[in-house]
Amino acid sequence: MAEKTARARSFQAMASMNKVMVPLEGKRSVTPLTAGAVITGGLAAFNLEKFGRVDSQTLDILVHDDNSGDIVGGLLGHRSLGLFFLDPFYLPEALRNGGLGSRIIRLAEDEARRRGCTAACVYTVTFQAPGFYERHG
């Protein structure tokens, strides 16, 4: 009983960090850095088995600092089965409202079309630049 209570507390502590990690007995959890690789790799293997091919490509548009070369923002996306998925998109405040965001969206859409996409999916919430996304369809 004490072991179940300790696991429940451990689960609650992990859930409170905005990442829900369900511990499995006798298994080590993967780190958040490798979680994406495990999940996308598993899905790719499943799709290959069921669909006969893996149809997913990364489609990222990155913004680099002119001086340091560091990534300061951009759009992370991918295309799969004729769909373009716009995942996170971020620009620092200093780079907003000057047309860069619109340019990035155009570049991503043009590349998605070139790769055969006919539709796009965007995930956002109401406080994250709704007008920007509405202007860009």
Secondary structure, DSSP 8 states (H G I E B T S, - for coil): -HHHHHHHHHHHHHHTTT------TT-----HHHHHHHHHHHHHHHHHHHHSS--EEE--EEEE-TTT--EEEEEEEEEETTEEEEEEEE--GGGSSSSHHHHHHHHHHHHHHHTT--EEEE---TTS-HHHHHHT-
